[in-house]
Amino acid sequence: MESVDKYKERRKKYNAYRRTEEYKAKRRATRDLSKDRERWKKYYEANKEQLKTYHTEYMLRPGVKERYKELHRKEYIEKGKKRGLDNIKNITDSYVKMVLVKHTNLTYKDIPKELIEVKRLEMLIRREYLANTTPSERFKESKKKYLLKKRKLLTKENQDEKRN
Amino acid sequence: MKNVTELREQLSQVFYELRNNTVKHTDAAELANIAGKMINSAKVQLEYYALRKETPTISFLASEEALLPRKAKNESK
């Protein structure tokens, strides 16, 4: 028979081994997560209300929310950045609303759906134009327009002078 | 273009043509620029009413479907 001291020592060693990264990695690799998920689903459906109340109560404890925020701050920031970039890429409703609301006293609720759709189309066309033209081409175009405007103004001034 | 719906149809057509290379990019950009001006004017109108805390139906923003029952009512009168 194994003595109590020997057993305790063996147990201590085993517990120390369980805390190592090597053991955790091994467990992660061999663990069947689908079974765990099923078990958790069953447990959650059986105790839905209790779990919800426990969670809300837990989150209301002083300092808990702050701790979670601090823990996941980086994650939240990265997620937010990614979401923002996706919104810009796909021209989602929220992004269009944000553009329309910028530098005004309007709120998101004030903007009708029709306006969002039109603005989205306008953005699409502008993006297409920017993607298919080079900055030098755009500069040439703007210069052409400016010269035309100037010529028109000059002719108008000449006509006015003649009249006077 | 009297309505937002008409403007949308026009813009979608321009975008479709732009994709098929039947319209010049510069022309399409000009149209988009004009559309942007129209949108901005509608936005200013919205802002004005929001500041006055009023909610009237803006004829430019109201879609045809929303205007139909009104027309029918006016005709019956």
gemmi code that builds the backbone of each chain (N, CA, C; Angstrom):
import gemmi

chains = {
    "A": [
        ("MET", (0.834, -1.224, 0.000), (0.000, 0.000, 0.000), (0.857, 1.258, 0.000)),
        ("GLU", (0.378, 2.232, -0.705), (1.078, 3.524, -0.779), (0.799, 4.338, 0.476)),
        ("SER", (1.838, 4.936, 1.003), (1.615, 5.733, 2.213), (0.933, 7.053, 1.839)),
        ("VAL", (0.339, 7.677, 2.839), (-0.407, 8.922, 2.612), (0.519, 10.021, 2.109)),
        ("ASP", (1.717, 10.088, 2.695), (2.672, 11.137, 2.289), (3.070, 10.981, 0.818)),
        ("LYS", (3.316, 9.692, 0.445), (3.716, 9.430, -0.943), (2.605, 9.821, -1.910)),
        ("TYR", (1.365, 9.452, -1.498), (0.194, 9.763, -2.333), (0.054, 11.270, -2.512)),
        ("LYS", (0.217, 11.996, -1.396), (0.089, 13.455, -1.442), (1.132, 14.066, -2.367)),
        ("GLU", (2.362, 13.527, -2.263), (3.455, 14.035, -3.099), (3.164, 13.794, -4.585)),
        ("ARG", (2.656, 12.583, -4.881), (2.329, 12.218, -6.265), (1.220, 13.128, -6.806)),
        ("ARG", (0.259, 13.344, -5.960), (-0.885, 14.199, -6.333), (-0.404, 15.637, -6.603)),
        ("LYS", (0.493, 16.102, -5.754), (1.046, 17.456, -5.894), (1.745, 17.611, -7.237)),
        ("LYS", (2.545, 16.583, -7.558), (3.291, 16.590, -8.822), (2.334, 16.636, -10.004)),
        ("TYR", (1.293, 15.777, -9.894), (0.307, 15.694, -10.980), (-0.424, 17.023, -11.156)),
        ("ASN", (-0.780, 17.638, -10.033), (-1.478, 18.931, -10.096), (-0.592, 20.008, -10.713)),
        ("ALA", (0.702, 19.968, -10.352), (1.647, 20.942, -10.921), (1.762, 20.735, -12.425)),
        ("TYR", (1.765, 19.432, -12.819), (1.842, 19.116, -14.252), (0.594, 19.617, -14.987)),
        ("ARG", (-0.562, 19.516, -14.323), (-1.825, 19.959, -14.943), (-1.850, 21.459, -15.189)),
        ("ARG", (-1.063, 22.159, -14.399), (-1.038, 23.618, -14.571), (-0.083, 24.069, -15.689)),
        ("THR", (0.699, 23.153, -16.192), (1.676, 23.534, -17.238), (0.993, 23.725, -18.599)),
        ("GLU", (1.665, 24.494, -19.454), (1.127, 24.779, -20.802), (1.085, 23.518, -21.655)),
        ("GLU", (2.075, 22.639, -21.400), (2.163, 21.395, -22.171), (0.908, 20.555, -21.998)),
        ("TYR", (0.480, 20.417, -20.732), (-0.715, 19.630, -20.435), (-1.963, 20.266, -21.046)),
        ("LYS", (-2.034, 21.632, -20.908), (-3.203, 22.352, -21.430), (-3.322, 22.195, -22.944)),
        ("ALA", (-2.162, 22.271, -23.613), (-2.159, 22.114, -25.077), (-2.615, 20.710, -25.465)),
        ("LYS", (-2.142, 19.746, -24.726), (-2.507, 18.360, -24.976), (-4.012, 18.168, -24.832)),
        ("ARG", (-4.546, 18.755, -23.757), (-5.992, 18.667, -23.501), (-6.790, 19.317, -24.619)),
        ("ARG", (-6.290, 20.503, -25.013), (-6.992, 21.247, -26.061), (-7.045, 20.433, -27.359)),
        ("ALA", (-5.927, 19.742, -27.629), (-5.828, 18.988, -28.881), (-6.725, 17.755, -28.857)),
        ("THR", (-6.815, 17.133, -27.713), (-7.548, 15.860, -27.653), (-9.009, 16.025, -27.250)),
        ("ARG", (-9.349, 17.220, -26.772), (-10.704, 17.423, -26.246), (-11.734, 17.451, -27.377)),
        ("ASP", (-12.873, 16.772, -27.163), (-13.949, 16.790, -28.144), (-14.897, 17.940, -27.781)),
        ("LEU", (-14.752, 19.055, -28.516), (-15.516, 20.251, -28.166), (-16.997, 20.138, -28.503)),
        ("SER", (-17.314, 19.343, -29.507), (-18.723, 19.229, -29.903), (-19.575, 18.659, -28.770)),
        ("LYS", (-18.994, 17.687, -28.065), (-19.711, 17.093, -26.936), (-19.941, 18.126, -25.848)),
        ("ASP", (-18.891, 18.912, -25.593), (-18.982, 19.969, -24.576), (-20.064, 20.968, -24.931)),
        ("ARG", (-20.068, 21.334, -26.204), (-21.054, 22.321, -26.675), (-22.477, 21.799, -26.491)),
        ("GLU", (-22.675, 20.553, -26.877), (-24.009, 19.946, -26.735), (-24.449, 19.925, -25.276)),
        ("ARG", (-23.488, 19.524, -24.438), (-23.784, 19.453, -23.008), (-24.138, 20.842, -22.480)),
        ("TRP", (-23.368, 21.855, -22.917), (-23.594, 23.224, -22.463), (-24.950, 23.755, -22.962)),
        ("LYS", (-25.286, 23.404, -24.203), (-26.574, 23.828, -24.769), (-27.725, 23.286, -23.937)),
        ("LYS", (-27.627, 21.992, -23.634), (-28.686, 21.348, -22.843), (-28.808, 22.026, -21.480)),
        ("TYR", (-27.666, 22.265, -20.874), (-27.640, 22.870, -19.549), (-28.215, 24.284, -19.600)),
        ("TYR", (-27.861, 25.012, -20.670), (-28.326, 26.403, -20.812), (-29.836, 26.446, -21.002)),
        ("GLU", (-30.374, 25.547, -21.841), (-31.824, 25.553, -22.073), (-32.606, 25.155, -20.834)),
        ("ALA", (-32.002, 24.272, -20.037), (-32.679, 23.845, -18.806), (-32.683, 24.955, -17.754)),
        ("ASN", (-31.600, 25.734, -17.725), (-31.481, 26.768, -16.667), (-31.352, 28.178, -17.240)),
        ("LYS", (-32.109, 28.445, -18.303), (-31.975, 29.707, -19.033), (-32.196, 30.927, -18.134)),
        ("GLU", (-33.331, 30.937, -17.458), (-33.703, 32.114, -16.659), (-32.704, 32.364, -15.534)),
        ("GLN", (-32.366, 31.267, -14.862), (-31.414, 31.368, -13.734), (-30.081, 31.948, -14.191)),
        ("LEU", (-29.595, 31.429, -15.307), (-28.293, 31.883, -15.816), (-28.330, 33.354, -16.202)),
        ("LYS", (-29.463, 33.749, -16.825), (-29.591, 35.141, -17.249), (-29.582, 36.074, -16.040)),
        ("THR", (-30.365, 35.738, -15.046), (-30.419, 36.586, -13.846), (-29.062, 36.626, -13.146)),
        ("TYR", (-28.410, 35.452, -13.110), (-27.084, 35.412, -12.468), (-26.101, 36.318, -13.206)),
        ("HIS", (-26.163, 36.257, -14.540), (-25.233, 37.048, -15.351), (-25.470, 38.547, -15.141)),
        ("THR", (-26.763, 38.946, -15.183), (-27.050, 40.382, -15.013), (-26.618, 40.857, -13.625)),
        ("GLU", (-26.914, 40.009, -12.627), (-26.509, 40.378, -11.254), (-24.993, 40.477, -11.133)),
        ("TYR", (-24.324, 39.526, -11.762), (-22.852, 39.499, -11.696), (-22.256, 40.743, -12.343)),
        ("MET", (-22.830, 41.115, -13.511), (-22.298, 42.280, -14.222), (-22.566, 43.582, -13.476)),
        ("LEU", (-23.592, 43.577, -12.630), (-23.921, 44.789, -11.864), (-23.044, 44.961, -10.625)),
        ("ARG", (-22.284, 43.928, -10.290), (-21.377, 44.045, -9.128), (-20.348, 45.150, -9.365)),
        ("PRO", (-19.981, 45.874, -8.311), (-19.044, 47.003, -8.532), (-17.693, 46.538, -9.073)),
        ("GLY", (-17.262, 47.200, -10.124), (-15.941, 46.931, -10.683), (-15.871, 45.832, -11.718)),
        ("VAL", (-16.959, 45.069, -11.890), (-16.913, 43.929, -12.810), (-16.868, 44.400, -14.267)),
        ("LYS", (-17.771, 45.351, -14.570), (-17.832, 45.857, -15.948), (-16.502, 46.475, -16.354)),
        ("GLU", (-15.950, 47.258, -15.432), (-14.684, 47.950, -15.714), (-13.576, 46.928, -15.984)),
        ("ARG", (-13.591, 45.851, -15.147), (-12.560, 44.822, -15.289), (-12.657, 44.143, -16.667)),
        ("TYR", (-13.885, 43.825, -17.050), (-14.098, 43.183, -18.357), (-13.664, 44.100, -19.493)),
        ("LYS", (-14.037, 45.385, -19.351), (-13.664, 46.359, -20.382), (-12.143, 46.430, -20.530)),
        ("GLU", (-11.480, 46.461, -19.362), (-10.012, 46.544, -19.364), (-9.399, 45.300, -20.009)),
        ("LEU", (-10.017, 44.140, -19.684), (-9.514, 42.863, -20.209), (-9.636, 42.792, -21.729)),
        ("HIS", (-10.791, 43.255, -22.239), (-11.071, 43.076, -23.678), (-10.924, 44.366, -24.462)),
        ("ARG", (-10.244, 45.354, -23.878), (-10.145, 46.656, -24.547), (-9.543, 46.544, -25.953)),
        ("LYS", (-8.396, 45.860, -26.008), (-7.705, 45.713, -27.301), (-8.599, 45.027, -28.335)),
        ("GLU", (-9.246, 43.951, -27.846), (-10.137, 43.167, -28.708), (-11.269, 44.041, -29.239)),
        ("TYR", (-11.864, 44.838, -28.328), (-12.984, 45.704, -28.722), (-12.525, 46.723, -29.762)),
        ("ILE", (-11.344, 47.308, -29.494), (-10.840, 48.341, -30.423), (-10.607, 47.745, -31.811)),
        ("GLU", (-9.986, 46.568, -31.825), (-9.711, 45.919, -33.119), (-10.997, 45.562, -33.862)),
        ("LYS", (-11.962, 45.041, -33.083), (-13.246, 44.665, -33.681), (-13.932, 45.897, -34.260)),
        ("GLY", (-13.906, 46.974, -33.483), (-14.541, 48.221, -33.920), (-13.909, 48.749, -35.196)),
        ("LYS", (-12.569, 48.697, -35.228), (-11.851, 49.178, -36.422), (-12.232, 48.350, -37.641)),
        ("LYS", (-12.273, 47.029, -37.432), (-12.591, 46.117, -38.534), (-14.008, 46.376, -39.036)),
        ("ARG", (-14.931, 46.560, -38.067), (-16.323, 46.804, -38.435), (-16.441, 48.103, -39.226)),
        ("GLY", (-15.722, 49.117, -38.743), (-15.753, 50.418, -39.418), (-15.251, 50.328, -40.842)),
        ("LEU", (-14.142, 49.599, -41.014), (-13.579, 49.442, -42.375), (-14.515, 48.661, -43.284)),
        ("ASP", (-15.146, 47.622, -42.706), (-16.119, 46.842, -43.493), (-17.288, 47.720, -43.913)),
        ("ASN", (-17.737, 48.572, -42.987), (-18.850, 49.481, -43.300), (-18.494, 50.400, -44.459)),
        ("ILE", (-17.253, 50.906, -44.439), (-16.819, 51.804, -45.511), (-16.737, 51.042, -46.837)),
        ("LYS", (-16.201, 49.834, -46.767), (-16.013, 49.031, -47.981), (-17.359, 48.673, -48.622)),
        ("ASN", (-18.301, 48.266, -47.784), (-19.587, 47.812, -48.316), (-20.628, 48.935, -48.406)),
        ("ILE", (-20.279, 50.136, -48.005), (-21.198, 51.295, -47.957), (-22.520, 50.897, -47.292)),
        ("THR", (-22.436, 50.507, -46.056), (-23.638, 50.106, -45.315), (-24.472, 51.334, -44.948)),
        ("ASP", (-25.704, 51.045, -44.520), (-26.617, 52.130, -44.139), (-26.021, 53.002, -43.041)),
        ("SER", (-25.408, 52.355, -42.055), (-24.867, 53.114, -40.914), (-23.754, 54.066, -41.364)),
        ("TYR", (-22.921, 53.613, -42.304), (-21.838, 54.474, -42.801), (-22.401, 55.671, -43.567)),
        ("VAL", (-23.399, 55.395, -44.424), (-24.004, 56.486, -45.211), (-24.662, 57.502, -44.276)),
        ("LYS", (-25.350, 56.973, -43.262), (-25.976, 57.857, -42.283), (-24.930, 58.711, -41.586)),
        ("MET", (-23.818, 58.068, -41.237), (-22.745, 58.792, -40.546), (-22.229, 59.944, -41.412)),
        ("VAL", (-22.076, 59.662, -42.703), (-21.591, 60.695, -43.635), (-22.598, 61.835, -43.739)),
        ("LEU", (-23.883, 61.466, -43.815), (-24.917, 62.491, -43.964), (-25.076, 63.345, -42.706)),
        ("VAL", (-24.861, 62.714, -41.569), (-25.086, 63.411, -40.291), (-23.912, 64.319, -39.894)),
        ("LYS", (-22.736, 64.006, -40.440), (-21.513, 64.730, -40.073), (-21.665, 66.248, -40.248)),
        ("HIS", (-21.221, 66.993, -39.266), (-21.241, 68.462, -39.263), (-22.648, 69.041, -39.397)),
        ("THR", (-23.659, 68.321, -38.951), (-25.025, 68.860, -38.946), (-25.662, 68.589, -37.587)),
        ("ASN", (-26.871, 69.128, -37.412), (-27.596, 68.859, -36.164), (-28.545, 67.668, -36.311)),
        ("LEU", (-28.429, 66.967, -37.418), (-29.329, 65.838, -37.667), (-28.940, 64.620, -36.834)),
        ("THR", (-29.932, 63.772, -36.585), (-29.652, 62.485, -35.938), (-29.917, 61.375, -36.956)),
        ("TYR", (-29.503, 60.158, -36.592), (-29.683, 59.042, -37.520), (-31.163, 58.823, -37.861)),
        ("LYS", (-32.027, 59.130, -36.892), (-33.460, 58.880, -37.094), (-34.064, 59.837, -38.115)),
        ("ASP", (-33.458, 61.006, -38.259), (-34.032, 62.024, -39.158), (-33.873, 61.671, -40.629)),
        ("ILE", (-32.924, 60.790, -40.933), (-32.599, 60.535, -42.348), (-33.478, 59.420, -42.927)),
        ("PRO", (-34.226, 59.736, -43.987), (-35.089, 58.706, -44.591), (-34.302, 57.714, -45.433)),
        ("LYS", (-34.943, 56.574, -45.672), (-34.288, 55.483, -46.401), (-33.924, 55.876, -47.829)),
        ("GLU", (-34.819, 56.634, -48.457), (-34.626, 56.997, -49.875), (-33.328, 57.783, -50.044)),
        ("LEU", (-33.116, 58.702, -49.098), (-31.911, 59.538, -49.168), (-30.646, 58.689, -49.030)),
        ("ILE", (-30.722, 57.684, -48.175), (-29.569, 56.789, -47.972), (-29.243, 56.050, -49.271)),
        ("GLU", (-30.298, 55.561, -49.924), (-30.080, 54.796, -51.165), (-29.440, 55.665, -52.253)),
        ("VAL", (-29.948, 56.904, -52.358), (-29.421, 57.819, -53.381), (-27.967, 58.170, -53.084)),
        ("LYS", (-27.702, 58.427, -51.816), (-26.334, 58.784, -51.413), (-25.379, 57.623, -51.690)),
        ("ARG", (-25.866, 56.417, -51.452), (-25.031, 55.234, -51.690), (-24.658, 55.132, -53.176)),
        ("LEU", (-25.658, 55.363, -54.014), (-25.400, 55.305, -55.468), (-24.389, 56.369, -55.889)),
        ("GLU", (-24.562, 57.552, -55.319), (-23.636, 58.644, -55.635), (-22.209, 58.260, -55.236)),
        ("MET", (-22.096, 57.671, -54.052), (-20.775, 57.239, -53.569), (-20.172, 56.178, -54.478)),
        ("LEU", (-21.033, 55.261, -54.921), (-20.567, 54.183, -55.808), (-19.994, 54.753, -57.106)),
        ("ILE", (-20.738, 55.709, -57.665), (-20.281, 56.301, -58.938), (-18.972, 57.052, -58.722)),
        ("ARG", (-18.906, 57.790, -57.622), (-17.682, 58.550, -57.338), (-16.486, 57.611, -57.148)),
        ("ARG", (-16.717, 56.515, -56.463), (-15.633, 55.547, -56.252), (-15.171, 54.933, -57.568)),
        ("GLU", (-16.166, 54.619, -58.404), (-15.847, 54.049, -59.722), (-14.993, 55.040, -60.514)),
        ("TYR", (-15.384, 56.305, -60.432), (-14.644, 57.360, -61.150), (-13.223, 57.476, -60.617)),
        ("LEU", (-13.094, 57.462, -59.313), (-11.764, 57.585, -58.703), (-10.881, 56.377, -59.003)),
        ("ALA", (-11.518, 55.202, -59.079), (-10.741, 53.984, -59.324), (-10.239, 53.909, -60.767)),
        ("ASN", (-11.013, 54.517, -61.685), (-10.669, 54.390, -63.111), (-9.949, 55.605, -63.696)),
        ("THR", (-9.629, 56.572, -62.864), (-8.881, 57.733, -63.360), (-7.668, 57.997, -62.463)),
        ("THR", (-6.652, 58.565, -63.077), (-5.443, 58.900, -62.310), (-5.555, 60.343, -61.793)),
        ("PRO", (-4.817, 60.680, -60.755), (-4.861, 62.053, -60.230), (-4.519, 63.102, -61.285)),
        ("SER", (-3.555, 62.785, -62.187), (-3.174, 63.758, -63.218), (-4.327, 64.021, -64.182)),
        ("GLU", (-5.055, 62.957, -64.529), (-6.238, 63.101, -65.396), (-7.291, 63.984, -64.740)),
        ("ARG", (-7.495, 63.719, -63.457), (-8.503, 64.507, -62.725), (-8.082, 65.974, -62.654)),
        ("PHE", (-6.788, 66.180, -62.464), (-6.275, 67.550, -62.396), (-6.477, 68.270, -63.732)),
        ("LYS", (-6.201, 67.551, -64.827), (-6.391, 68.132, -66.167), (-7.847, 68.536, -66.374)),
        ("GLU", (-8.752, 67.641, -65.953), (-10.190, 67.899, -66.103), (-10.612, 69.155, -65.354)),
        ("SER", (-10.137, 69.224, -64.103), (-10.507, 70.372, -63.267), (-9.938, 71.671, -63.846)),
        ("LYS", (-8.728, 71.573, -64.431), (-8.098, 72.746, -65.049), (-8.913, 73.211, -66.259)),
        ("LYS", (-9.361, 72.225, -67.064), (-10.205, 72.523, -68.219), (-11.450, 73.281, -67.779)),
        ("LYS", (-12.089, 72.752, -66.748), (-13.325, 73.362, -66.244), (-13.070, 74.788, -65.781)),
        ("TYR", (-11.980, 74.951, -65.056), (-11.637, 76.270, -64.514), (-11.417, 77.278, -65.636)),
        ("LEU", (-10.701, 76.827, -66.692), (-10.423, 77.723, -67.831), (-11.705, 78.108, -68.564)),
        ("LEU", (-12.589, 77.119, -68.724), (-13.881, 77.381, -69.370), (-14.680, 78.429, -68.594)),
        ("LYS", (-14.709, 78.239, -67.279), (-15.427, 79.153, -66.397), (-14.860, 80.566, -66.545)),
        ("LYS", (-13.531, 80.634, -66.536), (-12.851, 81.920, -66.607), (-13.184, 82.619, -67.931)),
        ("ARG", (-13.161, 81.826, -69.021), (-13.449, 82.395, -70.347), (-14.876, 82.937, -70.386)),
        ("LYS", (-15.789, 82.184, -69.835), (-17.191, 82.610, -69.801), (-17.332, 83.918, -69.038)),
        ("LEU", (-16.667, 83.987, -67.883), (-16.735, 85.193, -67.049), (-16.173, 86.398, -67.800)),
        ("LEU", (-15.040, 86.165, -68.490), (-14.399, 87.258, -69.240), (-15.313, 87.779, -70.347)),
        ("THR", (-15.935, 86.849, -71.078), (-16.848, 87.257, -72.163), (-18.036, 88.029, -71.603)),
        ("LYS", (-18.527, 87.593, -70.447), (-19.641, 88.285, -69.799), (-19.247, 89.715, -69.434)),
        ("GLU", (-18.053, 89.832, -68.856), (-17.567, 91.165, -68.450), (-17.420, 92.077, -69.655)),
        ("ASN", (-16.885, 91.502, -70.750), (-16.719, 92.291, -71.990), (-18.068, 92.773, -72.522)),
        ("GLN", (-19.036, 91.877, -72.495), (-20.377, 92.236, -72.969), (-20.975, 93.355, -72.115)),
        ("ASP", (-20.788, 93.239, -70.812), (-21.313, 94.270, -69.893), (-20.663, 95.628, -70.162)),
        ("GLU", (-19.329, 95.571, -70.402), (-18.606, 96.827, -70.688), (-19.110, 97.488, -71.956)),
        ("LYS", (-19.343, 96.635, -72.966), (-19.856, 97.153, -74.242), (-21.220, 97.820, -74.062)),
        ("ARG", (-22.064, 97.171, -73.268), (-23.397, 97.725, -73.011), (-23.309, 99.083, -72.333)),
        ("ASN", (-22.391, 99.139, -71.348), (-22.256, 100.405, -70.597), (-21.625, 101.506, -71.481)),
    ],
    "B": [
        ("MET", (-35.951, 65.447, -62.972), (-35.991, 64.650, -61.738), (-36.727, 65.411, -60.642)),
        ("LYS", (-37.931, 64.990, -60.372), (-38.711, 65.698, -59.360), (-38.660, 64.989, -58.008)),
        ("ASN", (-38.239, 63.761, -58.059), (-38.353, 62.921, -56.878), (-37.049, 62.207, -56.559)),
        ("VAL", (-36.955, 61.726, -55.326), (-35.775, 60.923, -54.952), (-35.765, 59.609, -55.716)),
        ("THR", (-36.936, 59.049, -55.909), (-37.010, 57.761, -56.616), (-36.526, 57.905, -58.058)),
        ("GLU", (-36.914, 59.027, -58.681), (-36.468, 59.276, -60.054), (-34.947, 59.460, -60.103)),
        ("LEU", (-34.459, 60.193, -59.131), (-33.011, 60.420, -59.046), (-32.262, 59.106, -58.858)),
        ("ARG", (-32.841, 58.263, -58.025), (-32.216, 56.963, -57.766), (-32.175, 56.121, -59.038)),
        ("GLU", (-33.296, 56.115, -59.746), (-33.355, 55.348, -61.001), (-32.303, 55.851, -62.002)),
        ("GLN", (-32.225, 57.179, -62.072), (-31.271, 57.797, -62.999), (-29.840, 57.410, -62.622)),
        ("LEU", (-29.552, 57.503, -61.345), (-28.193, 57.197, -60.877), (-27.852, 55.727, -61.075)),
        ("SER", (-28.836, 54.876, -60.809), (-28.571, 53.441, -60.997), (-28.306, 53.124, -62.473)),
        ("GLN", (-29.040, 53.837, -63.336), (-28.821, 53.646, -64.785), (-27.408, 54.104, -65.170)),
        ("VAL", (-27.023, 55.256, -64.617), (-25.673, 55.784, -64.906), (-24.609, 54.807, -64.420)),
        ("PHE", (-24.835, 54.273, -63.244), (-23.866, 53.326, -62.678), (-23.763, 52.065, -63.544)),
        ("TYR", (-24.927, 51.605, -64.004), (-24.956, 50.415, -64.866), (-24.181, 50.694, -66.163)),
        ("GLU", (-24.427, 51.880, -66.745), (-23.748, 52.255, -67.986), (-22.242, 52.446, -67.769)),
        ("LEU", (-21.924, 52.956, -66.599), (-20.512, 53.162, -66.254), (-19.774, 51.823, -66.170)),
        ("ARG", (-20.461, 50.847, -65.642), (-19.871, 49.508, -65.551), (-19.682, 48.891, -66.941)),
        ("ASN", (-20.602, 49.233, -67.844), (-20.518, 48.681, -69.207), (-19.672, 49.532, -70.152)),
        ("ASN", (-19.087, 50.584, -69.600), (-18.235, 51.506, -70.379), (-18.990, 52.202, -71.518)),
        ("THR", (-20.273, 52.468, -71.331), (-21.036, 53.204, -72.351), (-21.102, 54.698, -72.029)),
        ("VAL", (-20.708, 55.034, -70.810), (-20.665, 56.451, -70.403), (-19.237, 56.785, -69.980)),
        ("LYS", (-18.827, 58.028, -70.299), (-17.490, 58.442, -69.880), (-17.459, 58.610, -68.359)),
        ("HIS", (-16.294, 58.333, -67.806), (-16.160, 58.457, -66.350), (-16.360, 59.892, -65.884)),
        ("THR", (-15.867, 60.821, -66.696), (-15.983, 62.241, -66.310), (-17.448, 62.679, -66.300)),
        ("ASP", (-18.219, 62.208, -67.311), (-19.646, 62.552, -67.371), (-20.396, 61.979, -66.170)),
        ("ALA", (-20.077, 60.723, -65.862), (-20.724, 60.080, -64.721), (-20.396, 60.817, -63.427)),
        ("ALA", (-19.142, 61.254, -63.323), (-18.723, 61.993, -62.119), (-19.472, 63.312, -62.020)),
        ("GLU", (-19.698, 63.952, -63.173), (-20.454, 65.211, -63.170), (-21.877, 64.986, -62.675)),
        ("LEU", (-22.493, 63.909, -63.177), (-23.854, 63.577, -62.755), (-23.918, 63.281, -61.256)),
        ("ALA", (-22.914, 62.541, -60.804), (-22.849, 62.229, -59.370), (-22.676, 63.502, -58.554)),
        ("ASN", (-21.911, 64.435, -59.108), (-21.691, 65.715, -58.433), (-23.004, 66.486, -58.296)),
        ("ILE", (-23.783, 66.505, -59.385), (-25.086, 67.190, -59.350), (-26.016, 66.502, -58.347)),
        ("ALA", (-25.998, 65.167, -58.377), (-26.825, 64.406, -57.435), (-26.437, 64.739, -56.000)),
        ("GLY", (-25.131, 64.884, -55.781), (-24.643, 65.240, -54.450), (-25.183, 66.582, -53.998)),
        ("LYS", (-25.250, 67.525, -54.947), (-25.798, 68.853, -54.626), (-27.267, 68.751, -54.234)),
        ("MET", (-28.001, 67.937, -54.979), (-29.424, 67.760, -54.690), (-29.624, 67.123, -53.318)),
        ("ILE", (-28.788, 66.133, -53.040), (-28.868, 65.451, -51.742), (-28.571, 66.442, -50.617)),
        ("ASN", (-27.557, 67.264, -50.844), (-27.182, 68.232, -49.807), (-28.292, 69.252, -49.558)),
        ("SER", (-28.968, 69.660, -50.637), (-30.065, 70.612, -50.455), (-31.203, 69.968, -49.662)),
        ("ALA", (-31.474, 68.689, -49.952), (-32.504, 67.959, -49.196), (-32.099, 67.830, -47.740)),
        ("LYS", (-30.807, 67.639, -47.551), (-30.282, 67.499, -46.186), (-30.463, 68.806, -45.396)),
        ("VAL", (-30.210, 69.901, -46.073), (-30.377, 71.212, -45.425), (-31.830, 71.428, -45.031)),
        ("GLN", (-32.724, 71.017, -45.945), (-34.158, 71.140, -45.656), (-34.527, 70.285, -44.439)),
        ("LEU", (-33.983, 69.088, -44.413), (-34.238, 68.187, -43.271), (-33.743, 68.811, -41.977)),
        ("GLU", (-32.557, 69.376, -42.055), (-31.949, 69.985, -40.868), (-32.789, 71.165, -40.368)),
        ("TYR", (-33.283, 71.937, -41.315), (-34.120, 73.090, -40.985), (-35.358, 72.639, -40.208)),
        ("TYR", (-36.020, 71.598, -40.736), (-37.227, 71.113, -40.069), (-36.905, 70.455, -38.730)),
        ("ALA", (-35.737, 69.802, -38.672), (-35.336, 69.161, -37.409), (-35.094, 70.220, -36.336)),
        ("LEU", (-34.500, 71.351, -36.737), (-34.240, 72.426, -35.770), (-35.546, 73.080, -35.318)),
        ("ARG", (-36.509, 73.155, -36.239), (-37.811, 73.745, -35.899), (-38.732, 72.741, -35.210)),
        ("LYS", (-38.234, 71.506, -35.083), (-38.992, 70.397, -34.493), (-40.319, 70.190, -35.218)),
        ("GLU", (-40.248, 70.234, -36.523), (-41.423, 69.994, -37.358), (-41.184, 68.735, -38.184)),
        ("THR", (-42.273, 68.089, -38.572), (-42.123, 66.876, -39.406), (-43.083, 66.919, -40.609)),
        ("PRO", (-42.868, 67.885, -41.489), (-43.718, 67.902, -42.695), (-43.182, 66.939, -43.753)),
        ("THR", (-44.051, 66.566, -44.714), (-43.583, 65.677, -45.785), (-42.895, 66.531, -46.856)),
        ("ILE", (-41.633, 66.236, -47.076), (-40.867, 66.954, -48.099), (-41.142, 66.269, -49.436)),
        ("SER", (-41.664, 67.045, -50.376), (-42.129, 66.437, -51.642), (-40.992, 65.743, -52.387)),
        ("PHE", (-39.781, 66.289, -52.271), (-38.641, 65.682, -52.963), (-38.282, 64.321, -52.369)),
        ("LEU", (-38.400, 64.227, -51.043), (-38.007, 62.983, -50.370), (-39.128, 61.952, -50.330)),
        ("ALA", (-40.376, 62.419, -50.406), (-41.491, 61.476, -50.332), (-41.517, 60.631, -51.596)),
        ("SER", (-41.583, 59.314, -51.391), (-41.618, 58.427, -52.558), (-43.006, 58.473, -53.193)),
        ("GLU", (-43.089, 57.982, -54.427), (-44.361, 58.022, -55.155), (-45.457, 57.251, -54.427)),
        ("GLU", (-45.068, 56.125, -53.836), (-46.048, 55.294, -53.120), (-46.670, 56.055, -51.958)),
        ("ALA", (-45.797, 56.839, -51.269), (-46.289, 57.604, -50.123), (-47.195, 58.750, -50.574)),
        ("LEU", (-46.931, 59.245, -51.785), (-47.724, 60.378, -52.273), (-49.056, 59.944, -52.897)),
        ("LEU", (-49.149, 58.698, -53.322), (-50.347, 58.226, -54.022), (-51.657, 58.436, -53.266)),
        ("PRO", (-51.777, 57.993, -52.015), (-53.047, 58.195, -51.314), (-53.419, 59.663, -51.184)),
        ("ARG", (-52.412, 60.532, -51.037), (-52.670, 61.969, -50.940), (-53.307, 62.482, -52.226)),
        ("LYS", (-52.704, 62.052, -53.351), (-53.227, 62.471, -54.655), (-54.672, 62.023, -54.809)),
        ("ALA", (-54.915, 60.759, -54.424), (-56.249, 60.197, -54.539), (-57.245, 61.003, -53.715)),
        ("LYS", (-56.787, 61.400, -52.513), (-57.655, 62.201, -51.642), (-57.977, 63.541, -52.297)),
        ("ASN", (-56.933, 64.180, -52.840), (-57.124, 65.483, -53.479), (-58.057, 65.388, -54.672)),
        ("GLU", (-57.906, 64.289, -55.441), (-58.768, 64.103, -56.611), (-60.225, 63.939, -56.212)),
        ("SER", (-60.448, 63.179, -55.136), (-61.825, 62.946, -54.677), (-62.488, 64.247, -54.238)),
        ("LYS", (-61.652, 65.169, -53.649), (-62.203, 66.466, -53.229), (-62.583, 67.295, -54.456)),
    ],
}
model = gemmi.Model(1)
for chain_id, residues in chains.items():
    chain = gemmi.Chain(chain_id)
    for i, (resn, *xyz) in enumerate(residues, 1):
        res = gemmi.Residue()
        res.name, res.seqid = resn, gemmi.SeqId(i, " ")
        for name, pos in zip(("N", "CA", "C"), xyz):
            atom = gemmi.Atom()
            atom.name, atom.element = name, gemmi.Element(name[0])
            atom.pos, atom.b_iso = gemmi.Position(*pos), 0.0
            res.add_atom(atom)
        chain.add_residue(res)
    model.add_chain(chain)
structure = gemmi.Structure()
structure.add_model(model)
structure.setup_entities()
